[in-house]
Amino acid sequence: MQFHYVVFYDTDTQKWGVEFETSAYFSDGNVYDDNSATETGYGWFAPADDTPMEAALDESLVRLLGYIVDTWPAPGVVANV
């Protein structure tokens, strides 16, 4: 499975961030499953409450990504950027 998220840069705050509202960009869900795509012809879905392992992993991944991007420097701060 692949979990997809949107990373953005805010020029007002000069910080990187993560769009937590995944339905804004991934209307069919932010998770892609190769097995489902092979079986049904379509692999996109949103983790649901009835899939606790997938929902927990999704929550953990997006929070981890949010933590990581907060450490990225603003453009121009690093040489050759």
N, C-alpha and C positions, 0 to 999 in steps of 0.2 A: 504494500500500500504506500501511497505517497500523500503527504499532507501538505497542502498549499496555503500560503499566506501572502499578504501584500505588505511590503516594506515601503515606507515613504520618508522623505526629507522635508521638514518644515522650515521654510526660510525665515519665519518670524522668530522661532525659538532657536534656530540653527541646530536642530537636533534630529536624529533619526527616530523613527517609531514604527510600530506595527499597527495595521488596521485590524482592530479586534472584531469588527462587524463583518464577518466573512461573507454573509449573504449579499453584501453590497457589490462584491466582485464575482462571487461564485454562486450564482443563483441555484445551481443544482447541487451544491455542496462543495466543500473544499478538500475532500478526500477522493483519491482516485485508486481504484482496485483493479489490477490487471486480471485477476481471476473472474471478477464480476463482468468485466468488459468482454472476456472470452466467452463466458457462459450466456450472457444476456445481450451483448452488443453495446452495452453502456456501463461505464465504470464509475461515474461520479455519484457521490452521495454525501450527506451531512451526517456526522456521528449523532446518533439519537440516544435518548436517555435509556432506552432498552438495550443498548450496547455499551455497558459500563466500561469495558476495557478500552474501546475505541474513543469514547467520550473523554475518559480520563487522560488518555494519551494525547488527544487533541488539545485539551486544556493545558497539560504539562508542556507540550511543544510550543504552543503560542506564547506562554508565559516565559519560557526559556529564551525564545527568540526575542521577545520584548526586552529581556534583561541584556542580551548580547548586543542588540543594535543600539542600546543606550550608551554603549562604550565606544561606538564608532566615532571618529573625528568628523568635524565639519569639512566640507570640500575646501581644498586649499590649505588646510592645516598640515597635511602630510605632503612632503616633497614629491614632485612628479604626478600630482593628481590634478 
